Every structure is written in C-alpha cells, then in structure tokens.
C-alpha cells in the first residue's frame, strides 16, 4: 500500500514538471524572460485590434511582435519604483470601451464575447495588454514631452510643406495658419517624442543583453504563414 502511494505521488510530481515546461522562453532581455505565452497572447490581441485573421498571421508578423515585446521589456526596466505611471481600472475600462467602439463586431456584449473566443482570448487578456500599453505611454510621455521644443519656424514649415499640400490633394478648404498652428504644434510634439523614443530604444538595445530563442511563437504561429 505504501509503495503504491509513493508511486502515485511520483506520477503526480512528474505531471507537475511536465505542465511547467509547456510555456517556454522566446527571449531573455537583461535576465528578464519573455515567455511564449506572452508572445502568443500579444500577437492575438494585436490581430484582434487590427481586425486581422489569425490565419493570415505570418512568422514575420510574430517576429515583429517579439521585437515590440523586447522594446517593452527594455522600457519597463527603466521605470523607477514610485513612478506614477500605472493606469487605474477606470483608465483601462475607458481604453477598452474606445477599442470596442472601433470594432463593428464588438458593439454588443454577445458579439464581443464571440470575437474574443474566435481569437482565443479573454477580456482580461485584452485588458492586460491595454494596461501595459498605457503604462509605457505614460512613462514615455513623462520622460520626453518636457524636452520637446517646437518653434514657429517648424510650425510654418509643416504648414507650407505638409499640411496645405495634403488639403489641396483632397480638395479641402485651406484654413489660415493661425487657426491650425496649435494642432500642428501638437503633431510636431508627438513626432518629436517618437524620434526621441526611437533613438533611446536604439541606445538601450545597444547596451542590453538580448537573447532571442528561435523559432519564436510556435503556438501562435501554428496557423501562421511562412
């Protein structure tokens, strides 16, 4: 009887070990692990947000998702303790509402549930993604917005070289600069933040130890095209 009990416990332990090795590493970023389940979930959420079928997901797409996860990990590692960048449940709920409003099939709760099921997701998966994105966006905004300086010359140049030509292409009315200078300034500030962020990410990547384990995303790429 005792021998049988020991054998049964051994089988349970082996089953536990087997379950633990299912979720494998796809990358290590400065000793921080990116798991295949994280890659899988992120790829599915992004496909849902883009209205893209999982069957049309390519291995190149999955690799691009992994690169974004690496960038996110690098930025996460830069957030110092006590930084006020974590979104509240209310913030996430507002983002989710905005997302659903952009997806026709998500207008009703039943339609939303069917859509989530078709992508192999839960609402919590989407909320986790949105919360992570909000956290990073707030951190980036906090770090760079105060550093961007836009002068009148830059606003005038954008108005003449980009804003007006686009309106003329569409045959739309051309408002005077004074009416749209504020809007143009906001556009240029966002562009400035993006430029600073991209340069910083290049620096972070050059200084980081990044080990990508190939092939990435075997589970999410099960229907992915080569």
GROMACS elastic network, one bead per residue, 0.5 to 0.9 nm:
[ bonds ]
;  ai    aj funct       b0    kb
    1     4     6  0.51597   500
    1     5     6  0.62982   500
    1     6     6  0.87458   500
    2     5     6  0.50690   500
    2     6     6  0.62505   500
    2     7     6  0.86307   500
    3     6     6  0.51357   500
    3     7     6  0.61691   500
    3     8     6  0.86370   500
    4     7     6  0.50411   500
    4     8     6  0.61421   500
    4     9     6  0.86386   500
    5     8     6  0.50765   500
    5     9     6  0.62114   500
    5    10     6  0.85953   500
    6     9     6  0.51249   500
    6    10     6  0.61759   500
    6    11     6  0.87437   500
    7    10     6  0.50402   500
    7    11     6  0.63335   500
    7    12     6  0.87739   500
    8    11     6  0.51555   500
    8    12     6  0.63521   500
    8    13     6  0.87243   500
    9    12     6  0.50891   500
    9    13     6  0.62080   500
    9    14     6  0.86682   500
   10    13     6  0.50799   500
   10    14     6  0.62138   500
   10    15     6  0.86279   500
   11    14     6  0.51020   500
   11    15     6  0.61640   500
   11    16     6  0.86349   500
   12    15     6  0.50624   500
   12    16     6  0.62535   500
   12    17     6  0.87752   500
   13    16     6  0.50493   500
   13    17     6  0.63646   500
   13    18     6  0.86800   500
   14    17     6  0.50663   500
   14    18     6  0.61523   500
   14    19     6  0.86494   500
   15    19     6  0.62123   500
   15    20     6  0.87036   500
   16    19     6  0.51593   500
   16    20     6  0.63399   500
   17    20     6  0.51542   500
   17    21     6  0.66094   500
   18    21     6  0.55817   500
   18    22     6  0.69761   500
   19    22     6  0.56947   500
   19    23     6  0.82547   500
   20    23     6  0.67188   500
   20    24     6  0.87830   500
   21    24     6  0.63160   500
   23    35     6  0.65274   500
   23    36     6  0.59656   500
   23    37     6  0.61978   500
   24    34     6  0.87624   500
   24    35     6  0.57866   500
   24    36     6  0.56150   500
   24    37     6  0.78850   500
   25    28     6  0.74558   500
   25    33     6  0.65267   500
   25    34     6  0.59087   500
   25    36     6  0.57713   500
   25    37     6  0.87987   500
   25   212     6  0.87669   500
   25   213     6  0.70961   500
   25   216     6  0.88151   500
   26    33     6  0.78095   500
   26    34     6  0.58398   500
   26    35     6  0.55703   500
   26    36     6  0.55647   500
   26    39     6  0.79489   500
   26    66     6  0.82069   500
   26   211     6  0.84938   500
   26   212     6  0.60360   500
   26   214     6  0.69679   500
   26   215     6  0.77819   500
   26   216     6  0.56012   500
   26   217     6  0.71922   500
   27    32     6  0.83604   500
   27    33     6  0.60373   500
   27    34     6  0.50931   500
   27    35     6  0.71093   500
   27    36     6  0.85945   500
   27    66     6  0.81713   500
   27    70     6  0.78503   500
   27   210     6  0.71481   500
   27   211     6  0.54591   500
   27   213     6  0.54645   500
   27   214     6  0.86272   500
   27   216     6  0.83430   500
   28    31     6  0.56290   500
   28    32     6  0.54125   500
   28    34     6  0.59777   500
   28    35     6  0.87976   500
   28    70     6  0.84305   500
   28   209     6  0.78575   500
   28   210     6  0.57358   500
   28   211     6  0.51149   500
   28   212     6  0.65344   500
   28   213     6  0.82122   500
   29    33     6  0.63277   500
   29    34     6  0.75506   500
   29    70     6  0.67180   500
   29    73     6  0.69471   500
   29    74     6  0.71744   500
   29   208     6  0.70966   500
   29   209     6  0.59944   500
   29   211     6  0.66050   500
   29   212     6  0.85043   500
   30    33     6  0.83178   500
   30    74     6  0.82093   500
   30    77     6  0.89183   500
   30   208     6  0.60477   500
   30   209     6  0.50809   500
   30   210     6  0.63616   500
   30   211     6  0.86166   500
   31   209     6  0.78570   500
   31   210     6  0.84362   500
   32    73     6  0.76745   500
   32    77     6  0.89550   500
   33    73     6  0.89558   500
   34    37     6  0.85289   500
   34    38     6  0.67450   500
   34    39     6  0.74866   500
   34    66     6  0.86253   500
   34    69     6  0.76626   500
   34    70     6  0.78158   500
   34    73     6  0.82506   500
   35    38     6  0.52649   500
   35    39     6  0.65143   500
   35    40     6  0.86937   500
   36    39     6  0.50052   500
   36    40     6  0.59923   500
   36    41     6  0.85170   500
   36   216     6  0.73324   500
   36   217     6  0.56732   500
   36   218     6  0.77871   500
   36   219     6  0.77840   500
   36   220     6  0.85609   500
   37    41     6  0.60309   500
   37    42     6  0.84845   500
   37   217     6  0.80867   500
   37   219     6  0.82632   500
   37   220     6  0.85935   500
   38    41     6  0.51942   500
   38    42     6  0.60591   500
   38    43     6  0.85010   500
   38    69     6  0.86325   500
   39    42     6  0.52243   500
   39    43     6  0.60756   500
   39    44     6  0.85904   500
   39    62     6  0.78360   500
   39    65     6  0.70338   500
   39    66     6  0.63696   500
   39    69     6  0.75287   500
   39   216     6  0.81010   500
   39   217     6  0.62380   500
   39   220     6  0.77783   500
   40    43     6  0.53161   500
   40    44     6  0.62668   500
   40    45     6  0.87237   500
   40    62     6  0.84255   500
   40   217     6  0.61412   500
   40   218     6  0.84483   500
   40   219     6  0.67336   500
   40   221     6  0.81198   500
   41    44     6  0.52106   500
   41    45     6  0.61859   500
   41    46     6  0.86269   500
   41   120     6  0.86229   500
   41   121     6  0.74784   500
   41   125     6  0.70204   500
   41   126     6  0.86662   500
   41   129     6  0.86257   500
   41   220     6  0.79641   500
   42    45     6  0.51593   500
   42    46     6  0.61069   500
   42    47     6  0.85405   500
   42    65     6  0.72532   500
   42    66     6  0.88647   500
   42    69     6  0.83752   500
   42   125     6  0.84308   500
   42   126     6  0.86258   500
   42   129     6  0.70041   500
   43    46     6  0.52043   500
   43    47     6  0.61498   500
   43    48     6  0.86464   500
   43    54     6  0.88381   500
   43    57     6  0.86756   500
   43    61     6  0.82227   500
   43    62     6  0.66270   500
   43    65     6  0.62233   500
   43    66     6  0.86609   500
   43   217     6  0.89621   500
   43   220     6  0.72264   500
   44    47     6  0.50992   500
   44    48     6  0.62138   500
   44    49     6  0.86804   500
   44    54     6  0.71940   500
   44   119     6  0.61848   500
   44   120     6  0.75223   500
   44   121     6  0.73769   500
   44   220     6  0.75009   500
   45    48     6  0.50529   500
   45    49     6  0.61900   500
   45    50     6  0.86133   500
   45   119     6  0.77983   500
   45   121     6  0.75220   500
   45   125     6  0.75658   500
   45   126     6  0.61784   500
   45   129     6  0.74669   500
   46    49     6  0.50323   500
   46    50     6  0.61064   500
   46    51     6  0.84414   500
   46    52     6  0.82433   500
   46    65     6  0.85960   500
   47    50     6  0.51090   500
   47    51     6  0.59118   500
   47    53     6  0.65688   500
   47    54     6  0.67011   500
   47    57     6  0.79617   500
   47   119     6  0.82061   500
   48    51     6  0.50441   500
   48    52     6  0.61425   500
   48    53     6  0.76361   500
   48    54     6  0.85241   500
   48   115     6  0.80864   500
   48   116     6  0.80445   500
   48   119     6  0.69050   500
   49    52     6  0.76669   500
   49    99     6  0.74873   500
   49   100     6  0.89570   500
   49   102     6  0.87549   500
   49   103     6  0.78479   500
   50    53     6  0.88586   500
   51   103     6  0.78002   500
   52    55     6  0.84347   500
   52    56     6  0.69885   500
   52    57     6  0.77448   500
   53    56     6  0.53967   500
   53    57     6  0.69433   500
   53   119     6  0.82883   500
   54    57     6  0.51241   500
   54    58     6  0.87326   500
   54   119     6  0.72184   500
   54   220     6  0.82889   500
   54   221     6  0.85361   500
   54   223     6  0.67593   500
   54   224     6  0.71408   500
   55    58     6  0.82125   500
   55   221     6  0.89188   500
   55   222     6  0.88834   500
   55   223     6  0.52846   500
   55   224     6  0.60053   500
   55   225     6  0.75423   500
   56   223     6  0.77590   500
   56   224     6  0.64043   500
   56   225     6  0.66918   500
   57    60     6  0.81981   500
   57    61     6  0.61708   500
   57    62     6  0.73637   500
   57   220     6  0.86137   500
   57   221     6  0.71180   500
   57   223     6  0.70905   500
   57   225     6  0.61774   500
   57   226     6  0.89156   500
   58    61     6  0.50421   500
   58    62     6  0.64814   500
   58    63     6  0.87225   500
   58   221     6  0.70499   500
   58   223     6  0.81309   500
   58   226     6  0.56125   500
   59    63     6  0.61910   500
   59    64     6  0.86286   500
   59   215     6  0.88645   500
   59   216     6  0.81466   500
   59   217     6  0.82443   500
   59   221     6  0.63058   500
   59   224     6  0.58248   500
   59   225     6  0.61051   500
   59   226     6  0.54716   500
   60    63     6  0.50413   500
   60    64     6  0.62499   500
   60    65     6  0.87222   500
   60   224     6  0.89565   500
   60   225     6  0.85385   500
   60   226     6  0.74183   500
   61    64     6  0.50744   500
   61    65     6  0.63450   500
   61    66     6  0.87506   500
   61   224     6  0.85754   500
   62    65     6  0.50470   500
   62    66     6  0.63188   500
   62    67     6  0.87939   500
   62   216     6  0.70931   500
   62   217     6  0.65897   500
   62   220     6  0.78649   500
   62   221     6  0.70200   500
   62   224     6  0.82897   500
   63    66     6  0.50132   500
   63    67     6  0.63729   500
   63    68     6  0.88156   500
   63   215     6  0.88139   500
   63   216     6  0.66254   500
   63   217     6  0.80649   500
   64    67     6  0.50694   500
   64    68     6  0.64105   500
   64    69     6  0.87179   500
   65    68     6  0.51203   500
   65    69     6  0.62672   500
   65    70     6  0.86978   500
   66    70     6  0.62036   500
   66    71     6  0.86691   500
   66   212     6  0.88762   500
   66   216     6  0.75509   500
   66   217     6  0.84404   500
   67    70     6  0.50267   500
   67    71     6  0.62973   500
   67    72     6  0.86156   500
   68    71     6  0.50124   500
   68    72     6  0.61089   500
   68    73     6  0.85614   500
   69    73     6  0.60812   500
   69    74     6  0.85866   500
   70    73     6  0.50481   500
   70    74     6  0.62322   500
   70    75     6  0.86812   500
   70   205     6  0.89586   500
   70   210     6  0.81884   500
   71    74     6  0.50910   500
   71    75     6  0.62509   500
   71    76     6  0.85404   500
   71   201     6  0.69432   500
   71   204     6  0.87540   500
   71   205     6  0.80816   500
   72    75     6  0.51276   500
   72    76     6  0.59830   500
   72    77     6  0.85741   500
   72   132     6  0.86299   500
   72   133     6  0.86155   500
   72   136     6  0.73688   500
   73    77     6  0.62208   500
   73    78     6  0.88492   500
   74    77     6  0.52600   500
   74    78     6  0.67609   500
   74   201     6  0.78308   500
   74   204     6  0.69256   500
   74   205     6  0.77432   500
   74   208     6  0.81641   500
   75    78     6  0.51428   500
   75    79     6  0.68192   500
   75   136     6  0.71137   500
   75   139     6  0.84552   500
   75   140     6  0.85051   500
   75   201     6  0.80105   500
   75   204     6  0.85084   500
   76    79     6  0.54516   500
   76    80     6  0.87657   500
   76   135     6  0.87487   500
   76   136     6  0.71977   500
   76   139     6  0.89034   500
   77    80     6  0.78127   500
   79    82     6  0.86145   500
   79    83     6  0.67319   500
   79    85     6  0.86579   500
   79   136     6  0.87980   500
   79   139     6  0.71693   500
   80    83     6  0.58142   500
   81    84     6  0.88262   500
   82    85     6  0.86757   500
   83    86     6  0.80210   500
   83   139     6  0.81249   500
   84    87     6  0.86337   500
   84   138     6  0.85497   500
   84   139     6  0.83613   500
   85   134     6  0.80288   500
   85   135     6  0.53476   500
   85   136     6  0.77050   500
   85   137     6  0.85054   500
   85   138     6  0.55138   500
   85   139     6  0.58894   500
   85   142     6  0.84898   500
   86   131     6  0.77462   500
   86   132     6  0.84441   500
   86   134     6  0.76335   500
   86   135     6  0.52514   500
   86   136     6  0.87583   500
   86   138     6  0.80810   500
   86   139     6  0.89425   500
   87    90     6  0.78905   500
   87    91     6  0.57060   500
   87    92     6  0.66766   500
   87   131     6  0.62656   500
   87   132     6  0.85376   500
   87   134     6  0.64761   500
   87   135     6  0.62129   500
   87   138     6  0.86531   500
   88    91     6  0.50786   500
   88    92     6  0.64835   500
   88    93     6  0.86458   500
   88   131     6  0.83788   500
   89    92     6  0.51162   500
   89    93     6  0.60523   500
   89    94     6  0.86141   500
   89   131     6  0.84921   500
   90    93     6  0.50044   500
   90    94     6  0.62020   500
   90    95     6  0.87048   500
   91    94     6  0.52143   500
   91    95     6  0.64111   500
   91    96     6  0.87320   500
   91   131     6  0.82164   500
   91   134     6  0.85014   500
   92    95     6  0.50724   500
   92    96     6  0.61281   500
   92    97     6  0.85843   500
   92   127     6  0.64534   500
   92   128     6  0.86210   500
   92   130     6  0.64110   500
   92   131     6  0.58797   500
   92   134     6  0.80028   500
   93    96     6  0.50201   500
   93    97     6  0.61309   500
   93    98     6  0.86170   500
   93   127     6  0.78016   500
   94    97     6  0.50924   500
   94    98     6  0.62364   500
   94    99     6  0.86314   500
   95    98     6  0.50669   500
   95    99     6  0.61317   500
   95   100     6  0.86534   500
   95   127     6  0.85986   500
   95   130     6  0.70089   500
   95   131     6  0.87534   500
   95   134     6  0.88439   500
   96    99     6  0.50054   500
   96   100     6  0.61525   500
   96   101     6  0.85712   500
   96   126     6  0.79115   500
   96   127     6  0.69969   500
   96   130     6  0.74835   500
   97   100     6  0.52156   500
   97   101     6  0.62207   500
   97   102     6  0.88986   500
   98   101     6  0.51544   500
   98   102     6  0.66715   500
   99   102     6  0.53554   500
   99   103     6  0.68189   500
   99   106     6  0.87647   500
  100   103     6  0.52108   500
  100   104     6  0.76716   500
  100   105     6  0.83014   500
  100   106     6  0.52704   500
  100   107     6  0.63646   500
  100   108     6  0.89785   500
  100   112     6  0.78356   500
  101   104     6  0.71263   500
  101   106     6  0.71589   500
  101   107     6  0.64076   500
  102   106     6  0.81577   500
  102   107     6  0.86159   500
  103   106     6  0.53891   500
  103   107     6  0.70110   500
  104   107     6  0.57374   500
  104   108     6  0.89277   500
  104   111     6  0.88505   500
  105   108     6  0.74195   500
  105   111     6  0.54723   500
  105   112     6  0.64704   500
  105   114     6  0.86093   500
  105   115     6  0.70018   500
  106   109     6  0.68869   500
  106   110     6  0.79706   500
  106   111     6  0.51819   500
  106   113     6  0.79423   500
  106   114     6  0.85948   500
  106   115     6  0.70289   500
  107   110     6  0.85690   500
  107   111     6  0.66554   500
  107   112     6  0.68693   500
  108   111     6  0.51169   500
  108   112     6  0.61064   500
  108   113     6  0.86187   500
  109   112     6  0.50073   500
  109   113     6  0.61522   500
  109   114     6  0.86530   500
  110   113     6  0.51203   500
  110   114     6  0.62570   500
  110   115     6  0.85918   500
  111   114     6  0.51479   500
  111   115     6  0.61352   500
  111   116     6  0.86435   500
  112   115     6  0.50398   500
  112   116     6  0.61542   500
  112   117     6  0.85891   500
  112   123     6  0.89229   500
  113   116     6  0.51443   500
  113   117     6  0.61816   500
  113   118     6  0.86450   500
  113   122     6  0.81440   500
  113   123     6  0.81833   500
  114   117     6  0.50925   500
  114   118     6  0.61705   500
  114   119     6  0.88267   500
  115   118     6  0.51203   500
  115   119     6  0.65546   500
  115   120     6  0.87511   500
  115   121     6  0.85579   500
  116   119     6  0.53123   500
  116   120     6  0.62076   500
  116   122     6  0.59190   500
  116   123     6  0.70934   500
  116   126     6  0.89410   500
  117   121     6  0.57954   500
  117   122     6  0.71979   500
  118   121     6  0.76617   500
  119   122     6  0.88063   500
  121   124     6  0.81172   500
  121   125     6  0.61452   500
  121   126     6  0.75270   500
  122   125     6  0.52291   500
  122   126     6  0.68617   500
  122   127     6  0.88518   500
  123   126     6  0.52006   500
  123   127     6  0.61675   500
  123   128     6  0.86071   500
  124   128     6  0.59837   500
  124   129     6  0.85486   500
  125   128     6  0.52144   500
  125   129     6  0.63982   500
  125   130     6  0.87999   500
  126   129     6  0.51262   500
  126   130     6  0.62289   500
  126   131     6  0.85911   500
  127   130     6  0.50618   500
  127   131     6  0.59973   500
  127   132     6  0.85243   500
  128   131     6  0.51342   500
  128   132     6  0.61867   500
  128   133     6  0.86388   500
  129   132     6  0.52266   500
  129   133     6  0.62329   500
  129   134     6  0.86591   500
  130   133     6  0.50714   500
  130   134     6  0.60800   500
  130   135     6  0.85344   500
  131   134     6  0.51354   500
  131   135     6  0.61322   500
  131   136     6  0.87243   500
  132   135     6  0.51282   500
  132   136     6  0.63399   500
  132   137     6  0.86456   500
  133   136     6  0.52630   500
  133   137     6  0.60900   500
  133   138     6  0.85798   500
  134   137     6  0.50700   500
  134   138     6  0.60660   500
  134   139     6  0.85083   500
  135   138     6  0.53162   500
  135   139     6  0.62508   500
  135   140     6  0.87280   500
  136   139     6  0.50565   500
  136   140     6  0.61181   500
  136   141     6  0.84891   500
  137   140     6  0.51525   500
  137   141     6  0.60201   500
  137   142     6  0.84720   500
  138   141     6  0.50497   500
  138   142     6  0.59925   500
  138   143     6  0.85412   500
  139   142     6  0.50866   500
  139   143     6  0.61755   500
  139   144     6  0.86722   500
  140   143     6  0.51417   500
  140   144     6  0.60360   500
  140   145     6  0.78640   500
  140   193     6  0.79187   500
  140   197     6  0.73331   500
  141   144     6  0.54644   500
  141   145     6  0.52576   500
  141   146     6  0.82689   500
  141   193     6  0.75429   500
  142   145     6  0.62484   500
  142   146     6  0.75334   500
  143   146     6  0.72867   500
  143   147     6  0.79340   500
  144   147     6  0.52620   500
  144   148     6  0.67720   500
  144   192     6  0.85694   500
  144   193     6  0.58901   500
  144   196     6  0.71900   500
  144   197     6  0.77965   500
  145   148     6  0.56153   500
  145   149     6  0.88454   500
  145   189     6  0.73562   500
  145   190     6  0.81629   500
  145   192     6  0.83412   500
  145   193     6  0.63123   500
  146   149     6  0.79970   500
  147   192     6  0.89319   500
  147   193     6  0.84290   500
  148   188     6  0.89274   500
  148   189     6  0.61890   500
  148   190     6  0.87948   500
  148   192     6  0.60971   500
  148   193     6  0.68899   500
  148   196     6  0.88081   500
  149   189     6  0.74792   500
  149   192     6  0.83162   500
  150   153     6  0.82868   500
  150   154     6  0.64451   500
  150   155     6  0.73610   500
  150   185     6  0.67463   500
  150   188     6  0.70658   500
  150   189     6  0.68946   500
  150   192     6  0.87087   500
  151   154     6  0.55231   500
  151   155     6  0.66367   500
  151   156     6  0.88955   500
  151   185     6  0.85999   500
  152   155     6  0.50289   500
  152   156     6  0.60716   500
  152   157     6  0.85003   500
  152   181     6  0.87616   500
  152   185     6  0.88604   500
  153   156     6  0.51037   500
  153   157     6  0.60829   500
  153   158     6  0.86240   500
  154   157     6  0.50954   500
  154   158     6  0.61927   500
  154   159     6  0.85626   500
  154   185     6  0.85377   500
  154   188     6  0.82003   500
  155   158     6  0.52300   500
  155   159     6  0.61327   500
  155   160     6  0.87129   500
  155   177     6  0.87872   500
  155   181     6  0.65838   500
  155   182     6  0.89092   500
  155   184     6  0.63099   500
  155   185     6  0.62892   500
  155   188     6  0.78102   500
  156   159     6  0.50589   500
  156   160     6  0.62052   500
  156   161     6  0.84949   500
  156   177     6  0.76734   500
  156   181     6  0.81648   500
  157   160     6  0.52647   500
  157   161     6  0.58438   500
  157   162     6  0.78909   500
  158   161     6  0.53069   500
  158   162     6  0.52622   500
  158   163     6  0.61419   500
  158   164     6  0.85337   500
  158   184     6  0.73636   500
  158   188     6  0.84286   500
  159   162     6  0.58659   500
  159   164     6  0.59444   500
  159   165     6  0.86066   500
  159   177     6  0.69799   500
  159   180     6  0.84997   500
  159   181     6  0.80062   500
  159   184     6  0.74058   500
  160   163     6  0.63047   500
  160   164     6  0.57074   500
  160   165     6  0.73514   500
  161   164     6  0.67544   500
  161   165     6  0.64886   500
  161   166     6  0.88815   500
  162   165     6  0.54918   500
  162   166     6  0.61705   500
  162   167     6  0.87800   500
  163   166     6  0.54607   500
  163   167     6  0.65011   500
  163   168     6  0.88803   500
  163   184     6  0.82932   500
  164   167     6  0.50938   500
  164   168     6  0.61389   500
  164   169     6  0.85580   500
  164   174     6  0.67010   500
  164   175     6  0.87339   500
  165   168     6  0.50681   500
  165   169     6  0.61096   500
  165   170     6  0.87554   500
  166   169     6  0.50796   500
  166   170     6  0.65089   500
  166   171     6  0.86871   500
  166   172     6  0.86949   500
  167   170     6  0.52009   500
  167   171     6  0.60645   500
  167   172     6  0.51106   500
  167   173     6  0.69125   500
  167   174     6  0.66708   500
  168   172     6  0.60434   500
  168   173     6  0.77769   500
  168   174     6  0.77227   500
  169   172     6  0.77758   500
  174   177     6  0.89436   500
  175   178     6  0.81926   500
  175   179     6  0.64623   500
  175   180     6  0.71634   500
  176   179     6  0.56591   500
  176   180     6  0.70568   500
  176   181     6  0.87833   500
  177   180     6  0.54125   500
  177   181     6  0.56204   500
  178   181     6  0.54952   500
  178   182     6  0.80728   500
  179   182     6  0.74996   500
  179   183     6  0.84412   500
  180   183     6  0.52220   500
  180   184     6  0.61840   500
  180   185     6  0.85934   500
  181   184     6  0.50326   500
  181   185     6  0.60316   500
  181   186     6  0.86725   500
  182   185     6  0.50887   500
  182   186     6  0.63982   500
  182   187     6  0.88036   500
  183   186     6  0.52306   500
  183   187     6  0.64270   500
  183   188     6  0.88106   500
  184   187     6  0.50382   500
  184   188     6  0.62128   500
  184   189     6  0.85797   500
  185   188     6  0.50974   500
  185   189     6  0.60855   500
  185   190     6  0.86609   500
  186   189     6  0.50471   500
  186   190     6  0.62669   500
  186   191     6  0.86190   500
  187   190     6  0.52608   500
  187   191     6  0.62631   500
  187   192     6  0.86323   500
  188   192     6  0.60324   500
  188   193     6  0.85927   500
  189   193     6  0.62200   500
  189   194     6  0.86323   500
  190   193     6  0.50633   500
  190   194     6  0.61994   500
  190   195     6  0.86333   500
  191   194     6  0.50393   500
  191   195     6  0.61674   500
  191   196     6  0.86518   500
  192   195     6  0.51001   500
  192   196     6  0.62151   500
  192   197     6  0.85289   500
  193   196     6  0.51627   500
  193   197     6  0.60260   500
  193   198     6  0.85702   500
  194   197     6  0.50455   500
  194   198     6  0.60857   500
  194   199     6  0.85696   500
  195   198     6  0.52366   500
  195   199     6  0.62299   500
  195   200     6  0.85882   500
  196   199     6  0.51894   500
  196   200     6  0.60937   500
  196   201     6  0.85973   500
  197   200     6  0.50351   500
  197   201     6  0.60674   500
  197   202     6  0.85901   500
  198   201     6  0.51070   500
  198   202     6  0.62674   500
  198   203     6  0.87394   500
  199   202     6  0.51705   500
  199   203     6  0.64493   500
  199   204     6  0.87918   500
  200   203     6  0.50170   500
  200   204     6  0.61304   500
  200   205     6  0.85515   500
  201   205     6  0.59762   500
  201   206     6  0.84277   500
  202   205     6  0.51855   500
  202   206     6  0.61668   500
  202   207     6  0.87452   500
  203   206     6  0.51121   500
  203   207     6  0.63396   500
  203   208     6  0.86163   500
  204   207     6  0.52311   500
  204   208     6  0.59739   500
  205   208     6  0.50590   500
  205   209     6  0.77821   500
  205   210     6  0.77354   500
  206   209     6  0.82765   500
  212   215     6  0.86980   500
  212   216     6  0.80177   500
  213   216     6  0.65237   500
  214   217     6  0.85849   500
  215   218     6  0.67783   500
  216   219     6  0.88793   500
  216   221     6  0.82549   500
  217   220     6  0.54082   500
  217   221     6  0.56945   500
  217   222     6  0.83256   500
  218   221     6  0.51237   500
  218   222     6  0.60346   500
  219   222     6  0.51860   500
  219   223     6  0.83808   500
  220   223     6  0.70674   500
  220   224     6  0.73009   500
  221   225     6  0.75827   500
  222   225     6  0.85399   500
